[in-house]
Amino acid sequence: MRSHTGAWRAALRPIHTLLKGPSLETQAHVEEESSFYLTAFSSDVEADCLGNVLINDEGSSFPSLEDDIGDVESLMQWLRSHEEVSNFGMKYSREDVVAYDMMTRLVERVNAHYQLPLPWKNDSEVPPDSLPMASGRLEGLKKRLLRNSAMRDKYIENMTTLLEKGYAEGIPEDQVGTKNRVWYLPHHPVVNPKKPEKVRIVFDCAAKCSGQSINDKLMKGPDLVNNLVGVLARFRKDRVAVVADIEAMFHQVSVAPRDRDALRFLWWPGGDMSKVANPHRMNVHLFGARSSPSCSTFCLRETAREHGKFFDPRVADAVRYNFYVDDCLATAPCDSSAIKLVKDLKSLLALGGFKLTRWVSTSDAVMESVPVEERGKACQNVSLG
């Protein structure tokens, strides 16, 4: 078999963007949308990842990735023990504990997906009337889209996709008036300068109404995301590397029905801006809500906890320790074990409603086992013959 190491190495370059800036899912807790495409890591962390000594919050030194680390398993155990301290001990606030308790008590599986309510700080507080604010912002959006036909077409297409996939829905007239908590969210396009053809719809959860935003009212939840240094160190462990990401991770976790009216927004019927905009609502956790990273990561871990027993223990461990938000960076000792890991990871996550896609591997054999449409774009046109 002809080697395509160079092609796969080029395809694996997106991994290095984790050191420069994470995916939209990773950044969704950032309140200012303009920072979605700025680095989410401080210069200190970047220097640490590339330098000789890594310092954690408690001031202890991590072994250098450039050092002769000797026993890899010892390093893995060391990193895991330090992650448990930093991620699950000293970083938990009282509010985090309350949010985590809510998640563990109220998580459900509905229609093959996990469902969680929004973690409100005050579950009985009545929000201000945000409809006028959202209406004003919609007018601004209309003017912007009318000036840019390409962006308008893409925005309408993306909104149609949200509705068709059930991530959002129009609100029946008899449900517009409700006793549930109601909040209208403005929305707008965000464009990555490196991918100008790609337009994302962002719901502005930081938008203020009477000095309040929905993000002000939500608990952020505990930081359940793995330590980046640990994920990258484990990624060096075995010979065959496999990389993938979860498709629209936040959207795979449903919001409890009682909270969906707090995620209302306005949209024109069929995207026709000449018509009167109607109330709609999101049915899933969304990009921009400060609680979404914690809620979605909790459900990812819940998938491993609840269904991992049906697989080799290493598969559930990969979900627990080899993911950075929605990015999977795992390794295996040989092609056959990597092929099985890919198959089992896909099956395990599917049980939680998550879909792994954009697969890339350093092994031709592994890539041959992945359907072309599930491969990373850089690998779809690579000949494996």
C-alpha positions in Angstrom: 0.0 0.0 0.0 1.4 3.4 -0.9 2.0 5.7 2.0 0.2 9.0 2.3 1.8 10.2 5.5 2.4 13.6 3.9 -1.3 14.0 3.0 -2.5 12.9 6.4 0.0 15.2 8.1 -1.4 18.1 6.1 -4.9 17.0 7.1 -3.9 16.9 10.8 -2.7 20.5 10.8 -6.1 21.7 12.2 -5.1 20.0 15.4 -2.5 22.7 16.0 -5.3 25.3 15.9 -6.2 24.1 19.3 -3.1 25.9 20.5 -4.1 29.1 18.6 -7.9 29.2 19.0 -10.7 26.6 19.6 -13.8 25.7 17.7 -17.0 27.7 18.0 -18.3 25.2 20.5 -15.2 25.8 22.6 -15.7 29.5 22.5 -19.5 29.7 22.9 -19.3 30.8 26.5 -17.5 34.1 25.4 -20.0 36.9 25.7 -18.6 39.2 23.0 -19.2 37.4 19.7 -16.4 39.4 18.1 -14.0 37.3 20.1 -15.2 34.0 18.7 -12.2 34.0 16.3 -9.6 35.3 18.8 -7.6 32.9 20.9 -9.4 31.5 24.0 -6.1 30.8 25.7 -3.8 33.3 27.4 -0.3 34.0 26.2 0.9 32.3 29.3 -0.8 29.1 28.3 0.6 29.3 24.8 4.0 29.9 26.1 3.5 26.9 28.5 2.4 24.6 25.7 5.6 25.5 23.7 8.0 26.1 26.5 10.0 24.0 29.0 8.0 24.3 32.2 4.2 24.3 32.7 2.8 26.0 35.9 -0.7 25.2 37.2 -2.9 27.4 39.3 -1.4 26.0 42.5 2.1 26.9 41.3 3.5 23.3 40.8 5.6 22.5 37.8 4.4 20.1 35.1 7.2 18.1 33.4 8.3 19.6 30.1 6.9 18.0 27.0 10.5 18.3 25.7 12.0 16.4 28.6 12.9 12.7 28.5 9.6 11.6 30.1 10.6 7.9 30.4 7.6 5.9 31.4 4.6 7.2 29.4 2.1 5.5 31.7 3.6 7.3 34.7 3.2 10.6 32.9 -0.4 9.7 32.1 -1.1 8.9 35.8 0.6 12.1 36.9 -1.4 14.3 34.5 -4.7 12.6 35.4 -4.2 13.1 39.1 -3.4 16.8 38.6 -6.4 17.2 36.3 -8.6 15.8 38.9 -7.4 18.4 41.4 -7.6 21.4 39.1 -10.8 20.4 37.3 -12.9 18.8 40.0 -11.7 20.2 43.3 -10.4 23.7 43.9 -12.1 25.2 40.8 -15.6 24.3 42.0 -17.6 27.2 43.5 -20.8 26.9 45.5 -22.8 27.8 42.4 -21.0 25.1 40.4 -22.0 22.5 42.9 -25.6 23.7 42.7 -25.6 23.5 38.9 -23.9 20.1 38.9 -26.5 18.8 41.4 -29.3 20.1 39.1 -27.8 18.3 36.1 -27.4 14.9 37.9 -31.0 15.1 39.2 -32.8 16.4 36.2 -31.0 14.9 33.2 -33.2 12.7 31.0 -33.0 10.9 27.7 -35.7 12.0 25.3 -35.9 10.9 21.6 -32.4 9.5 21.7 -30.9 12.7 23.1 -30.1 13.9 26.5 -32.3 16.8 27.9 -31.4 19.3 30.6 -33.2 22.4 31.9 -31.4 25.7 31.9 -29.5 26.2 35.1 -31.2 29.4 36.5 -29.7 31.2 39.4 -33.2 32.1 40.6 -35.8 29.7 39.3 -38.8 32.0 40.1 -37.5 35.4 38.9 -39.7 37.1 36.3 -37.6 38.5 33.4 -38.2 41.9 31.8 -40.1 42.3 28.5 -37.4 41.7 26.0 -39.6 41.7 22.8 -39.1 45.4 22.0 -35.3 44.9 22.2 -35.3 41.8 20.0 -37.6 43.6 17.5 -35.2 46.5 17.2 -32.3 44.3 16.7 -34.2 42.3 14.0 -34.7 45.5 12.1 -31.0 46.1 12.2 -30.4 42.6 11.0 -32.8 43.1 8.1 -31.0 46.2 6.9 -27.7 44.4 7.1 -28.9 41.3 5.2 -30.6 43.4 2.5 -27.2 45.1 1.8 -25.5 41.7 1.3 -27.4 39.2 -0.8 -24.8 36.4 -0.4 -24.9 36.7 3.4 -28.7 36.9 3.3 -29.1 33.7 1.3 -26.7 31.8 3.6 -28.4 33.2 6.7 -31.8 32.1 5.5 -30.4 28.7 4.5 -28.9 28.2 7.9 -32.1 29.3 9.7 -34.1 26.9 7.6 -31.7 24.1 8.6 -32.2 24.9 12.3 -36.0 24.6 11.8 -35.8 21.5 9.6 -33.6 19.6 12.0 -35.9 20.5 14.9 -33.3 22.5 16.7 -35.8 25.4 16.5 -39.5 25.7 15.9 -42.2 28.2 15.2 -44.5 28.9 18.2 -48.2 28.0 17.6 -50.5 31.0 18.2 -52.2 29.4 21.2 -48.8 29.0 22.9 -47.5 32.6 22.4 -49.1 33.5 25.7 -47.6 31.3 28.4 -46.9 31.1 32.1 -43.4 30.0 31.3 -40.5 32.3 31.6 -40.2 34.3 28.3 -37.1 35.8 26.9 -36.5 37.0 23.3 -33.0 36.7 22.0 -31.6 38.8 19.2 -29.5 37.0 16.6 -27.0 38.0 14.0 -24.4 36.5 11.6 -20.8 35.8 12.5 -18.3 35.2 9.7 -14.8 33.7 10.1 -12.4 35.9 8.1 -10.6 32.7 7.1 -13.8 31.2 5.9 -15.9 34.1 4.5 -18.2 31.7 2.7 -19.4 30.3 6.0 -22.0 32.2 7.9 -23.0 31.2 11.5 -26.1 32.3 13.3 -25.3 33.5 16.8 -27.9 34.1 19.4 -26.9 37.0 21.6 -27.3 35.8 25.1 -25.4 38.8 26.4 -27.9 41.3 25.0 -29.2 43.6 27.7 -32.8 44.4 28.5 -33.4 46.7 31.4 -29.8 46.2 32.3 -30.2 42.4 32.4 -29.2 39.6 30.0 -30.1 35.9 30.0 -26.5 35.1 30.6 -26.7 37.1 33.8 -29.5 34.9 35.0 -27.8 31.6 34.2 -25.3 29.6 36.2 -22.2 28.9 34.1 -21.9 25.4 35.6 -18.7 23.6 36.5 -15.8 23.5 34.1 -15.9 19.8 33.0 -13.6 20.3 30.0 -10.4 18.3 30.1 -7.1 20.0 30.7 -5.7 20.8 27.3 -2.1 19.9 28.2 -3.3 16.5 29.4 -5.3 15.9 26.1 -2.3 16.8 24.0 0.1 14.7 26.1 -2.1 11.6 25.8 -2.3 12.3 22.1 1.5 11.5 22.0 1.0 8.1 23.7 0.5 5.5 20.9 1.6 5.1 17.2 -1.7 5.6 15.3 -3.5 8.9 15.8 -7.3 9.5 15.1 -9.0 12.9 15.2 -12.7 13.8 14.9 -15.2 16.3 16.2 -18.8 16.2 17.4 -21.2 17.7 14.9 -23.0 20.7 16.4 -22.3 19.4 19.9 -24.5 21.9 21.8 -27.4 21.3 19.6 -27.4 17.6 20.4 -28.6 18.4 24.0 -32.2 19.3 24.3 -33.6 22.0 26.6 -36.4 21.0 28.9 -39.8 22.2 27.4 -40.5 24.5 30.3 -37.4 26.5 29.5 -37.7 26.8 25.8 -39.7 30.0 25.9 -36.7 31.6 27.5 -34.9 31.0 24.1 -37.4 32.7 21.9 -36.4 34.7 18.8 -38.1 36.5 15.9 -37.9 35.3 12.3 -39.7 35.9 9.1 -42.0 33.1 7.6 -39.9 31.3 5.0 -37.2 34.0 5.4 -39.4 36.4 3.5 -38.4 39.8 5.0 -41.5 41.5 3.5 -43.7 39.6 6.0 -44.2 40.2 9.7 -41.7 38.2 11.8 -43.2 35.5 14.0 -42.1 34.2 17.4 -39.9 31.1 17.3 -37.9 29.2 20.0 -34.9 27.1 20.3 -35.3 23.5 21.5 -31.6 22.9 22.2 -28.8 24.4 24.1 -27.2 27.1 22.0 -24.0 28.8 21.1 -23.5 31.9 23.2 -25.3 30.7 26.4 -22.8 30.6 29.2 -24.2 27.3 30.5 -24.0 25.4 27.2 -20.4 24.2 27.5 -21.0 22.7 31.0 -24.3 21.2 30.1 -23.1 19.6 26.8 -19.9 18.3 28.3 -21.9 16.8 31.2 -24.1 14.9 28.8 -21.1 13.7 26.8 -19.7 12.3 30.1 -23.1 10.9 31.0 -23.0 9.0 27.7 -19.8 7.3 28.7 -21.1 6.7 32.2 -24.4 5.2 31.2 -23.4 3.3 28.0 -19.7 2.7 28.4 -20.3 -0.6 30.1 -21.3 -2.1 26.7 -17.9 -1.4 25.2 -14.2 -2.0 26.0 -13.3 0.2 29.0 -10.8 2.0 26.8 -13.6 3.4 24.7 -15.3 5.1 27.6 -11.9 6.3 28.9 -11.3 7.9 25.5 -14.6 9.9 25.9 -13.6 10.9 29.4 -10.0 11.8 28.8 -9.3 12.3 25.1 -11.9 15.1 24.3 -11.3 18.8 24.4 -14.9 20.2 24.3 -16.1 18.7 20.9 -12.7 17.7 19.6 -11.5 14.1 19.9 -7.8 13.4 19.9 -7.0 9.8 20.5 -4.3 7.2 19.7 -4.1 3.5 19.5 -1.1 1.1 19.3 -1.9 -0.4 15.8 -4.2 0.0 12.8 -6.6 -2.7 13.9 -7.1 -1.3 17.4 -7.5 2.2 15.9 -10.1 0.9 13.5 -12.0 -0.7 16.3 -11.7 2.5 18.5 -13.2 4.6 15.7 -16.1 2.2 15.2 -16.8 1.9 19.0 -16.5 5.6 19.6 -19.0 6.3 16.9 -21.4 3.7 18.3 -21.0 4.8 21.9 -21.6 8.5 21.2 -24.6 7.7 19.0 -26.2 6.3 22.1 -26.1 9.7 23.6 -27.3 11.5 20.4 -23.8 12.7 19.4 -22.3 12.2 16.0 -18.6 12.0 15.4 -17.5 13.3 12.0 -14.6 14.8 10.1 -12.3 11.9 10.9 -8.6 12.1 10.2 -5.9 9.6 11.0 -2.2 9.0 10.4 -3.1 5.5 9.1 -4.3 4.8 5.6 -6.0 1.6 6.8 -8.0 3.6 9.4 -9.1 6.1 6.8 -10.2 3.3 4.5 -12.6 2.1 7.2 -14.3 5.5 7.5 -17.0 6.5 4.9 -15.8 9.2 2.6 -18.6 11.6 3.8 -17.4 11.2 7.4 -13.8 12.1 6.7 -12.2 15.5 7.2 -12.5 17.6 4.0 -8.7 17.5 3.4 -9.0 13.6 3.3 -12.0 13.2 1.1 -10.2 13.6 -2.1 -7.0 11.7 -1.1 -6.4 8.5 -3.1 -5.8 5.5 -0.8 -4.9 3.1 -3.6 
